[in-house]
Amino acid sequence: MIISCPHCRKRYNIPEDVLQKISEKAVFACPACKGSIHVSLTIQAAAAPLQPSPEPQPPPAGTPLKERLAQGLNSLPPMPQAMDHVRGLMADGKVRPADVAHILEQDPAVAPVVLRLTSMSLYGDTQSVGSIQQAVGTLGMKTLNEFIMLACAAQLLGRELKGYGLQAGDLWRHSLAVAYCARALAARISPALAEEAFSAGLFHDCGKLLLDSCVEERKAAFWSAINEEKQSFLDAEREILGFDHPQVAADMCVKWRLPKRQVVAIALHHTPSRFVYNDLATVLHAADATSMMSGIGAGIDGLLYTIDEKAMGSLNLDGETIGVLMADAAGYVKRVTACF
């Protein structure tokens, strides 16, 4: 569905399945002029995942829920070995292509994806590069690291999240879009920040993986908070669960040994202006907001997104820049997902 801002006339594409998951009316801020866009929706009862359930609800948030989250963190699957090993080699500053090739050849899940991504980047198809040695010998280390990261992240982010209204692959596509936008925005203000921004963008919403079942079990409470009390989804998480998905994502990224700078930015990506200015968190927020407005992998919280005006203003983004970024991100997501 194409929606136009009544103030600046910018147009945005919002998928119908996302609109059907919201109640009769929705309001969000135009990323170009910051004006309010009011959308009237017709909703079918069967299409709304957050309709009140007649089944008894679980106990309110408290110690049992915190214990459940702690158990989830303790049983969190490790980062795929290929990414962990390559990250260690690159941190040492002594990485050799032969070492990376050896690591990839030992990982039957990651290696084929890296081959297809290499083929797509060089030849526009998924079959022209036939060996890991050829891929490693052709790519620069920065691009190779990106492809390994993509192959590993896809294993973690691809499943369905019913509580958030995300079908299988939606979170993965949204994460790709945010990673792309974050790197592009970071390059505008600090090129040295670009690759960190890409990595943080990939994992910024991973907290939804652990919270999804908790949200699904409390559908009625979330429905009431969002549609009757007009809370943002993030505020509803805090009120109903006692914590939010950026906090949980940061805890998960600590377990996965992401750099502290990225962990902090992920924790602040919805509220970058709440504390001292954080350039990476600001970039991540702008990338997330831009991706949400494009409708790429947006779930139930996509049209209930609160934009940090101060953070967006600090990047001096105009409507044309955001529009180009949205189009480029969509193209990137399409190319990458064709390789999986």
N, C-alpha and C positions, 0 to 999 in steps of 0.2 A: 504494500500500500504506500502510495506517495503522499507525504504530508508537507504542506507549505507553511512556513512561518508567516503569520499575518502582519508582522512588523517589517521584516527585511525581505520577504518573499523567497528566502532560500528554501530549497526542497530537500527532503530527506526520505529515504526508503526504509520503511518499517515493515518487517515480514508479518503476514496475516496471522500466522500461528502465535506470534508474540502478542499481537493485539488481542487475540481471543482469550488470552490468559489474564487479562486485566478486567476490572469491573467496567461499569457503563461509561465512566469518564476517566481520563488521565490527563495530567499536566506535566510538561517537562520544559526545561530551558533550552532555547535555541542556542547552539554553540557559537553561532556567528554574532548575533546581536544581544544575546542573553535575555530576550523577551520570552514571555510565557506562551507556549503552544498548547491549546486546549483541544483534546481529541475526544469525540463522542463515539462510543463503541457499542455495538450490539453483540451480546455475549450469549452463547449457547451453554446451557448448564453442563452438558457433557464435555465441553471443551475447557472448562476452568479447573485446573488442578488444585486450586486452593479453596474450593467450595467447602463449607462446613461439613464435617463428617458426623454421622449419627453414632459412630462408635465411640466408646469411652476414650477420653484423652489420657495420655500418660501423666504422671505426677509433674508439677511445675518444676522449672529449672532450679537446680540446687546441687547439693552434694552428689546425688546419684549421677546426674548429668555430667558433672565435672569429672567424676571417676570414670565414666564411660569415655569421655574425651581423652583423659590421660591414658586409658587402655588403648585407645585408637592410635595415639601418638607413639606409644611403646611398641605397638605391632605394625607400625608404618613400614611398608615395603621399602627397601633401600633404593637409592638412586641406581639405575642400571650401571653395571661395572664399567662399561665402555666410557661413559661420561666421567665417572669418578676417576678412572685411570688417566684419561687424557687431560682432565683438569689438573691432576697432580703433576703430569709431565710439563704442562705449559706453565704452571706456577714455578717450577724449577728453572725455567728459562733455557733448558737444554734439550728441548724436544727435537727429535729427528723424524722425518717422514717415515722411515722404516719402522720406528717404534710404534707410531700411530697405526700403520698398516698391520702390524702384528696384533695389536689390541683388537682392531676391527675384525680381523680374520678369525678371532676366537669367539666372536659374538654373532651367532646366526640370525638374531632378531634385528640387530642394528645394521649390519653390513649391507644387506640388500637395499635397505632404505637409503643409505648413503650413496649407493651406486645410482639409484633412480634419481635422487636429488641432484647428483653431479651431472647426469645425463640431461636432466631438465634445464639446469643452469647453463650448460654449454651448447646443447644441440636442440633444445625445445621438445625432447621426447624423453621416455623413461628407459630406453634400452640400448643406447649407443655406447655407454661405458660398461665394459664387461668384467673388470677386475678391480679389486681394492687397490692394488699397486698402481693401476692406471689412474684411478680417482685421486689417490694421495699424491701422485706425481704431478697431477694437473692443477689441483687446487692449491691456493695459498692456505696457510695455517688458520687464518681468521675464518675463512669460508668453511674450511673443513670442520673447525670447531663448532660453527653454527649448525652444520648438517648433522653432526653427531648429537648435539643438544636437541635438535628437532626430532631425531629418531628416538631418542630416549624419552623426551617429554610426551610424545604421542602415546607411549605405553602407559603413562600415568594419568593422562587427562582425557581419555577417549570415552569413558563410560557414561551411561545415562544418569541424570540426576533429577529424579522426579520431584523432590522438594522444591527445587529451583526452576522447575519447568524447562529443563534442558534435555533434549533428546541426545542419544549417543552421538558424539562428535561435535556437539554444539560448543561445549566448553573448550575443546581443542581449537576449533575455528576462531572463537573469540580470543583465545590466548595468542594465537598466531597474529591476529589483527593488532592486538595491543602491543605485542613485541615489535612488530614492524613499525607502528606509529611511534612507539617510545624511542626506538633507535633514530628514526627520522627527525623527531623533535629534539632529541639530545644533540644530534649533529649540528643543529642550528645554534645552540647556546654553548656547547662544550663538546667538540668532537671526541675528546678522550673518554667521555661518558657514554658514548653510543653503544658499545658492546655490553656494558653493564646494564644499560637500559633495556636492551633486547632480552637478556637473561631474566631480569626482574619481570619484564612483561610476560614472558612465557609462564611464570609460576605465580603471578600475582593473585590469582583466584583459586589456588589449589586448596585453600581452606574449605571450600564448598564440598570437596570430596569427603571430608570427615563430618561435616555438619548436615549433609543432605538428609540422612535418615532421621535426624533430630527435627529438622524442619518439616519433613513429610509427616511425622507422627503428630505434629502440632499444627496441622493445616487450619483448623478452625480458629486457633488463636492468631495465626498470621493473617488469615482472611479478615478477621475483625480489625486488627491493627492497621492494615493497609487500606481497606475499603471503608471502614467506619470511622476510624480515628485519623485517617489520612497520614499515617507515618510512612517514612521511607522504609524500604526493606531492611536497610542497615540498622535503623533505629529499632525496628521490630525484632531483629536478631538480638540486639543488646537487651531489650526489655524482656523478651520471652525466654531466651537461652542463657542470658547473663554474659555473653561475649559475642563477637562478630567474626565474620569469615576472614577479614584482614588479620586480626589477631592470631587466629588459628593457622592461617597461611604462614605467618612469620614463624610460629612454633614449628611447623612442618619443615620450613626451609632451614631452620637451625639444625634439625635432625638430618637433613640432606646436605648439610655443610656448605650452603651457599654463603658467599661473603657477607660480613656483617652489614656493610653499606646497603646491599640489596635487601637484606632482611628488614632493615629499618624502613626502607622505602616502601616495601610491600605492606608493612604494618600501617603505614600512613597514607596509602594510596587513595583512600576516600577522603581524607582530611589533612592534606599537606600543609595547610595554613594554620593548623591548630597550635603548632609549636614553632621553634626557630626555623627559618627558611631552609628547606631541604630540596636541592635542585633535582635530585633523582626522583623523589616522591612527587614533586610538582610535574615533572615530565610524565611520570607513570599515570598520574591522575588525568592529565590532559589526553593521554593516549587511550585510557580506559573510557573516558567520556566520549571521545571521537568515535571509538569502535562501537560503543553502545548506540550512538546516534545513527550509525551506518546500518544497524540491525544485524551485524554479523555475529551469529551465535548468541544473540541476546535471549535471556530467559525472563522469568517472571519479574525480576528486578530491573529489567532493561529500561522500562518507562517510568520507574520510580527512583531514578538516579538523581542525587543531589549534587549539583555542580559547585565546586569551590571557586567562586568568582575571582577571588584574589589570586589564586594559583593560575587560573586561565589567563587573567589579565597580565600577569608577569611575563608570559611568553609572547605577548603581542601578536596573537593569532587573529587573522581576519577570516571572513567567511570563505573567500576564494581559496586561501591556503588550506583551510579545513576540508573544503570540498575536494581539492586535489588529493589530499592525504587519504581521505575516505576511499576515493577511487583507486589509488595506488595500493592501499591495504587490501581491498577486495581482490585485485589482481594477484597480489602475493599469496593470499590465502588459497585462491583457486589453483595456482601453480604448485604450491606445496602439497595440498591435499590430493592432487592428482598422482602423487608419488607414494601414496599409502594404500 
